[in-house]
Amino acid sequence: MRRGCTRCCAGTQCARLLGVYEFAGDSESYLHRVTHWLASARDGDLLVCHPSASVVPDDAISAARQAEHHALSQPAFAQALEAAGVSVSRMSLVTPGGVAR
């Protein structure tokens, strides 16, 4: 996984890729998933997501994007981050060592 993850992380080393799912379910089920991923996250892991606040025409995962956006906007997401001791950063702000600039 490390080799594939290095490519997907734009040159940044990450230990594991979290957030992969079948793009099915509502915001509640996504929040459940993301809470589990955060609880199992380790230093150097990367959690990917694809949120969108609105419908994206001709996008097969538009409904999943909206569910993700809704879930990530909830206080329960902030609580899950805090409980897991995880911080959020844009990928463009992460250095090759995995530390936010």
N, C-alpha and C positions, 0 to 999 in steps of 0.2 A: 504494500500500500504506500509506503514512503515514496517510492519512485514516481508513481502516478500522482500522488499528492503534491510532490514537488512541482510537477508540471502545472497542476491546476491552481496552485497558489502563487503563480506568477513569480517563480524563483524563490519564494519563501518556503522554508522547511516547515512542515506541519506533521504532527505525529499521526493523527487520524482525521478522517473526513466524517463529520457528523451532519445530519440533516437530510439524509437521503431517504425518500419515501415515495409512494406511488401517486402523489398529488391528488389523493382522494380524501374526503371527509370535510367537516366543517371547521370553523375556527376553534371550537372547543376541543375537538380531537387533535388539531394541530398544536394547541397549547399543551395538551397532555403529552404529546410527542416531544415538543421542545423542552418541556420541564424534565422529562426523562433524559434527553440528550445532555442538558446542562448538568444534571445531577451526576451523570457518568463521565463528564468531560475531565480531561487531564491537561496539564500544562502542555502547550504546543498543538492542541487539537484545533481544528477549524470547523465551525458550524456554518453551513451555507443555508441561505434562504433566498426567496424570490418574491418578496412582497410587492403589492401594488394596491394603491388606494382606489383605483377605478378599473373598469373593464378595459382589457386590451384586445382590440379587434383582431380576429384571426389568430388568437393565441390559444392553443390547446389547453394551457394550464392557467388561463385567466381566473377561473373560479378559485383555484388553489392559491393563486397570488393574493386574491382579495381575502381569503380566509386567513392566510399568513399575516397580512397587514393588520387585520382586525385583532388577531391573537397577540401580535407583538405590540399592539397599542394598549393592551389591557394592564391594569395594575398587577395582575397575577404574574405577568411576564417579568416585570421589574422585581417582584418578590422572588421569583425563581432564580433570577440572576444573582440577587443578593444572597439567597440561601446556598447557591452553588459557589459563591465567591468568584463569579465570572464577570468580566467586563466586556463591553461591546466596542468595536472600533471598525471604521471603514478599512477595507483591505488596502487601499492606497496609503493608509497611514501606518501600516505595519511594516517594520523593517525585517530584513532577512533573519534576524535573531528572534523574531516573534514578539518584539516589544513595541508598544505603541509609541510613536514619536511625540 
